[in-house]
Amino acid sequence: MADDQDLVTEAAQLPRWEVNRYCADCDTENPQWASLNLGILLCITCAGVHRTLGVQISKVRSLELDTDCWDRGQLDFMRQVGNVRARQIYEATCPCWYLRPTRDTTSPIVRENWIRAKYERHDFLLNPPSGQSLAISVMPEPPREGYLWKANKKGTWQKRYFTLFGRYLSYYKASADSYPKGIIDVCELTFALPNGPDGNKRFVFEAHTGSRAFPFGVDSAAEMLDWVHALKRAAAYYITLLNAEAAGAMAPGTVMTLNTASEDDKPLLSYQQMGTPIKMGTLSKQGGHWKSWNKRTCVLVDGMLYYFKKDKPAAGDIPGGGIPLARCAVADGSERAGKARCISLITPSRVYFLCAENDAERNEWFDALTRECDKLTGAQPTSFSEMPQPEPIRTNDAVIEDDSE
């Protein structure tokens, strides 16, 4: 055991094996620490995180300093596993969008989350304990909404309401606003994550376009990771679609663009021309910039929601407007608008708030709109473990922003 110098010498040779040349977690060269029960070699930084997991998960020893831990059985186990095989097991279904440490990573948050995901939560096994693989996501995803702190161009921190929908991250001065103050194309973004909270106890991460950095702040490391993973997942999906479209591998127009849900996309039909409605009734609609609420007669037909000022439109009446439902998303807008029985129709460039007169009507409208939007969106399971991480697409119009912000 401890006194067998030959065993100690053999252990010291483990990093020279090609399968062990790089740290099992971050690819740092020449790892000098071992996890005896996992059968892997680690750099000193990753070994420090492994120590926090507890010996029941990872029993860490130094190849140079700990000479009393080696016997023939332990060395045989290290040879049987090794870093390459261990990564094939513990990273079997790791999605391309997941944050992982590299030899140049400085954020301990990323490193610790990665190591805990692999060995504590077993997130990337072929059959994860949760029963749900992170590798498969139904795309496009429903909108992700919530408050973030954002630093403006002068460095002043402002609380803004954010919506990630499709390939765009939109932010609003207030949650009840219909129009965003700015829109960012996630296909442009790269990220820089902090070492820990700042002086205000916020976790500040930066999203970089080709010409600008956007500092965002949240209240916890877990929330920060959730947002960055969602942004990276959306980027991976839409960049892959854009690349496929550019290569002629898919039909043009499949990838969401900013103007796909504009009211001006389709000519307005008369009431008679609309045909048989899927649903028709009265809803209160918020009037965009003015935030006034007005009752409208709404008509849901194939792919469109039209609205009239009249209670009973005549055959030749033209609606006051129409919302194309292609690539819209339906969400509960009650909390966001501060109004009961509210439904929000979300697009990258605008949010429409609609309120029903009672709970039954609200539920009927919500279900009808959801079915129509889902039919048009064509969401389907997408495997991200088989998708390479695409490079960001750099353009000159990554950000649309209200200069008054």
C-alpha positions in Angstrom: 0.0 0.0 0.0 1.6 3.2 1.2 5.1 1.9 1.2 5.1 0.3 -2.2 7.1 2.9 -4.2 6.4 1.1 -7.4 2.6 1.7 -7.0 3.3 5.4 -6.2 5.5 5.6 -9.3 2.8 4.0 -11.5 0.2 6.5 -10.1 2.4 9.4 -11.0 2.5 8.2 -14.6 -1.3 8.3 -15.0 -1.3 11.9 -16.5 1.0 10.8 -19.2 -1.6 8.4 -20.6 -3.3 10.0 -23.6 -6.7 9.4 -22.2 -5.7 11.4 -19.0 -3.8 14.1 -20.6 -6.4 16.8 -19.8 -8.5 17.4 -16.7 -11.7 15.5 -16.9 -13.8 18.6 -16.3 -12.0 21.6 -17.8 -9.3 20.3 -20.2 -6.4 21.8 -18.3 -3.3 19.9 -19.3 -1.3 17.6 -17.0 -3.8 17.1 -14.2 -2.2 16.1 -10.9 -5.2 15.2 -8.7 -7.3 12.0 -8.7 -10.8 11.2 -7.8 -10.4 7.7 -6.6 -14.0 6.6 -6.7 -14.7 8.2 -10.1 -11.5 7.0 -11.7 -10.5 10.4 -13.2 -7.7 12.9 -13.0 -8.3 16.6 -12.3 -6.5 19.9 -12.2 -6.0 21.6 -8.9 -9.0 24.0 -9.4 -11.5 21.3 -10.3 -10.2 19.1 -7.5 -11.0 21.9 -5.1 -14.7 21.8 -6.2 -14.7 18.0 -6.0 -13.7 18.2 -2.4 -16.8 20.2 -1.6 -19.0 17.4 -3.0 -18.2 15.1 -0.2 -16.3 11.8 -0.3 -19.5 9.9 -1.0 -19.4 11.5 -4.4 -15.7 12.2 -5.1 -12.8 11.1 -3.0 -9.9 13.4 -4.0 -6.2 12.7 -3.6 -3.0 14.3 -4.9 -0.8 12.3 -7.2 2.3 14.0 -5.7 1.4 14.3 -2.0 -0.9 11.4 -1.1 1.3 8.3 -1.4 -0.8 6.1 1.0 -3.9 5.7 -1.2 -2.6 3.4 -3.9 -3.0 -0.4 -4.2 -3.2 -2.6 -7.2 -7.0 -2.6 -7.3 -7.2 1.2 -7.2 -4.7 1.6 -10.0 -6.5 -1.0 -12.1 -9.7 0.9 -11.6 -8.1 4.2 -12.6 -6.9 2.5 -15.8 -10.3 1.0 -16.5 -12.1 4.3 -16.3 -9.8 7.2 -17.2 -10.9 10.7 -18.3 -12.0 10.0 -21.8 -14.3 7.1 -20.8 -15.6 9.0 -17.8 -16.6 12.0 -20.0 -18.4 9.6 -22.4 -20.4 8.5 -19.4 -21.0 11.7 -17.4 -21.4 14.0 -20.5 -23.3 11.5 -22.7 -26.2 13.9 -23.4 -24.7 17.3 -22.5 -26.4 19.9 -24.7 -24.2 22.2 -26.7 -25.6 25.3 -25.0 -24.6 24.3 -21.5 -22.0 26.4 -19.8 -18.8 24.4 -19.1 -15.4 25.5 -17.8 -12.3 25.5 -19.9 -8.7 26.0 -19.0 -9.3 29.7 -19.5 -12.5 29.9 -17.4 -12.3 32.3 -14.5 -15.8 32.1 -13.2 -16.0 29.6 -10.3 -19.8 29.7 -10.6 -19.6 28.0 -14.0 -17.0 25.5 -12.8 -19.0 24.4 -9.7 -22.3 24.2 -11.5 -20.7 22.0 -14.2 -19.1 19.6 -11.8 -22.3 19.3 -9.7 -24.4 18.8 -12.8 -22.1 15.9 -13.8 -21.4 14.0 -10.6 -24.0 15.2 -8.1 -27.2 15.7 -10.2 -26.1 13.3 -13.0 -27.8 15.7 -15.5 -26.1 14.3 -18.6 -26.3 10.5 -18.2 -28.1 8.5 -20.8 -30.8 7.9 -18.2 -30.7 10.8 -15.8 -32.3 10.4 -12.4 -34.8 13.2 -13.1 -36.1 11.2 -16.0 -35.9 14.3 -18.3 -32.9 14.8 -20.5 -31.5 18.4 -20.8 -30.4 17.4 -24.3 -34.0 17.5 -25.7 -36.0 20.7 -25.8 -39.2 21.6 -27.6 -38.3 24.4 -29.9 -39.3 27.2 -30.3 -39.8 27.5 -26.6 -42.5 29.5 -24.8 -41.5 33.0 -23.9 -39.3 33.5 -20.9 -40.3 36.6 -18.9 -39.0 38.3 -15.8 -37.1 41.3 -14.3 -33.4 41.9 -14.7 -31.2 44.8 -13.8 -29.7 46.4 -16.9 -26.9 49.1 -17.0 -27.5 51.7 -19.7 -24.9 53.4 -21.8 -24.1 55.8 -18.9 -23.6 52.9 -16.5 -26.8 53.6 -14.5 -28.6 50.5 -13.3 -32.2 50.2 -14.2 -34.8 47.5 -13.5 -36.4 46.3 -16.7 -38.9 43.7 -17.7 -37.4 41.2 -20.2 -39.0 38.8 -22.6 -37.0 36.1 -24.5 -39.1 34.9 -27.4 -37.7 33.2 -30.4 -34.3 34.7 -31.4 -35.0 38.1 -29.7 -34.5 39.4 -26.2 -36.8 42.4 -25.7 -36.8 44.7 -22.6 -39.5 47.0 -21.4 -39.4 50.0 -19.0 -42.5 48.5 -17.2 -44.1 45.1 -17.4 -47.4 46.5 -18.7 -45.7 48.3 -21.6 -46.7 47.1 -25.1 -43.6 48.3 -26.9 -40.1 47.4 -25.8 -37.3 49.9 -25.2 -34.8 47.7 -26.9 -34.5 44.4 -28.8 -31.4 42.3 -29.0 -30.8 39.4 -31.4 -29.5 36.5 -29.3 -27.7 35.1 -32.4 -25.2 37.8 -31.9 -24.3 37.2 -28.3 -21.4 35.8 -26.4 -21.2 35.9 -22.6 -18.9 36.8 -19.7 -19.8 35.6 -16.3 -18.7 36.9 -12.9 -16.6 35.3 -10.2 -19.3 36.1 -7.6 -21.8 38.8 -6.6 -20.9 42.5 -6.8 -21.1 45.2 -4.1 -24.9 45.3 -4.5 -25.1 41.5 -4.0 -26.1 41.1 -7.6 -24.7 38.5 -10.0 -23.8 40.6 -13.0 -23.1 38.9 -16.4 -22.4 40.6 -19.7 -23.9 39.8 -23.0 -21.7 40.9 -25.9 -22.7 41.8 -29.4 -20.1 42.7 -32.0 -20.0 46.3 -30.9 -21.4 46.5 -27.4 -21.6 44.9 -24.0 -24.9 44.6 -22.1 -24.4 44.2 -18.3 -27.3 42.4 -16.7 -27.8 41.8 -13.0 -29.9 39.1 -11.1 -30.3 38.2 -7.5 -28.8 34.6 -7.5 -26.3 32.5 -9.3 -29.0 30.0 -10.2 -31.1 32.7 -11.9 -28.1 33.9 -13.8 -27.4 30.4 -15.1 -31.0 29.9 -16.1 -31.1 33.1 -18.2 -27.7 32.5 -19.9 -28.6 28.9 -20.7 -31.9 30.0 -22.1 -30.2 32.6 -24.3 -27.5 30.2 -25.5 -30.2 27.6 -26.2 -32.2 30.0 -28.3 -29.0 31.1 -30.1 -27.9 27.6 -30.9 -31.3 26.7 -32.3 -31.8 29.8 -34.5 -28.2 30.1 -35.7 -28.4 26.4 -36.8 -31.6 27.3 -38.7 -30.1 30.4 -40.2 -27.0 28.4 -41.4 -29.2 25.7 -42.8 -31.3 28.3 -44.7 -28.2 29.9 -46.0 -27.0 26.5 -47.3 -30.3 25.9 -49.0 -31.1 23.0 -46.6 -34.5 24.4 -45.6 -37.2 26.6 -47.0 -36.6 30.4 -46.7 -38.6 32.3 -44.2 -38.6 29.5 -41.5 -36.5 31.5 -39.1 -38.3 34.2 -37.1 -37.6 37.7 -38.0 -38.7 40.9 -36.3 -41.5 41.8 -38.7 -43.3 38.4 -38.9 -45.9 39.5 -36.3 -46.5 43.0 -37.4 -50.1 44.2 -37.9 -49.1 45.4 -41.4 -48.0 42.0 -42.7 -51.4 41.0 -44.1 -54.1 43.1 -45.8 -57.2 43.6 -43.7 -60.2 41.6 -44.8 -63.8 42.7 -44.5 -65.9 40.9 -41.9 -67.7 38.9 -44.7 -64.4 37.9 -46.3 -63.1 36.4 -43.0 -65.3 33.3 -43.3 -66.5 31.3 -40.3 -64.8 32.4 -37.1 -63.0 29.9 -34.8 -64.2 32.1 -31.9 -65.8 35.5 -31.7 -66.6 37.7 -28.7 -65.8 40.8 -26.7 -62.4 41.5 -25.2 -60.8 44.7 -23.7 -57.6 45.6 -25.6 -54.9 47.8 -24.3 -54.1 50.5 -26.8 -50.4 50.3 -27.3 -48.5 53.5 -26.3 -51.5 55.1 -24.6 -52.2 52.1 -22.3 -56.0 52.9 -22.5 -58.4 49.9 -22.4 -61.2 49.7 -25.0 -63.7 47.0 -25.7 -63.4 45.4 -29.0 -65.2 42.7 -30.9 -62.6 40.1 -31.6 -62.7 37.6 -34.4 -60.4 34.6 -34.4 -60.0 33.1 -37.9 -57.3 31.0 -39.6 -54.0 32.5 -38.5 -55.4 35.9 -37.5 -57.1 37.7 -34.7 -59.1 40.7 -36.0 -60.7 43.4 -33.8 -63.6 45.8 -34.5 -64.9 48.8 -32.6 -68.5 47.8 -33.4 -70.4 45.3 -31.2 -71.9 43.7 -34.3 -69.8 44.3 -37.5 -71.6 44.4 -40.8 -70.6 42.3 -43.7 -68.5 45.0 -45.4 -66.9 46.4 -42.3 -63.1 46.5 -42.1 -61.5 45.7 -38.7 -59.5 48.3 -36.8 -56.6 46.0 -36.9 -55.4 42.4 -37.1 -52.7 40.4 -35.3 -51.0 37.7 -37.3 -50.6 34.7 -35.0 -47.7 33.1 -36.9 -44.8 33.0 -34.4 -46.9 34.6 -31.7 -47.0 33.1 -28.2 -49.9 33.1 -25.7 -49.2 33.7 -22.1 -51.1 34.7 -18.9 -50.8 38.5 -18.8 -52.7 39.2 -15.6 -49.6 39.8 -13.4 -47.7 41.5 -16.1 -50.5 43.9 -17.0 -51.8 44.2 -13.5 -55.3 43.3 -14.7 -57.4 40.2 -13.9 -58.3 37.7 -16.7 -55.7 39.2 -19.0 -54.1 37.3 -21.9 -50.9 38.5 -23.5 -50.0 37.8 -27.1 -46.3 38.1 -27.3 -44.2 39.0 -30.4 -40.6 40.2 -30.4 -41.7 43.8 -31.3 -44.9 44.1 -29.3 -47.1 42.6 -26.6 -50.8 42.7 -27.0 -52.9 42.7 -23.8 -56.4 41.3 -24.0 -58.8 41.0 -21.1 -62.0 38.9 -20.9 -65.1 39.8 -19.0 -65.2 36.6 -17.0 -63.1 33.5 -16.2 -65.0 31.2 -18.5 -64.5 33.5 -21.5 -60.9 34.0 -20.5 -60.2 30.3 -20.5 -62.0 29.8 -23.8 -60.0 32.5 -25.5 -56.8 31.4 -24.0 -57.3 27.8 -25.2 -58.4 28.9 -28.7 -55.5 31.3 -29.2 -53.0 28.7 -27.9 -54.2 26.0 -30.2 -54.0 28.4 -33.2 -50.5 29.7 -32.3 -49.2 26.2 -31.6 -50.5 25.0 -35.0 -48.6 27.8 -36.7 -45.4 27.7 -34.7 -44.6 24.1 -35.4 -42.7 23.5 -32.2 -41.0 20.1 -32.0 -38.4 18.3 -29.9 -34.9 19.3 -30.8 -31.7 17.3 -29.7 -28.9 19.7 -28.6 -26.5 16.9 -27.6 -26.1 16.1 -31.3 -25.8 19.7 -32.4 -22.4 21.5 -32.5 -22.2 24.8 -30.7 -22.5 27.3 -33.6 -20.5 30.5 -33.8 -22.4 33.8 -33.2 -23.6 35.6 -36.3 -22.2 39.2 -36.4 -24.3 41.8 -38.2 -24.7 45.6 -38.0 -28.2 45.5 -36.6 -28.0 43.3 -33.6 -29.7 45.9 -31.4 -32.8 48.0 -31.9 -32.9 50.5 -29.0 -34.9 53.6 -28.0 -32.2 56.2 -27.5 -34.3 57.9 -24.8 -33.7 54.9 -22.5 
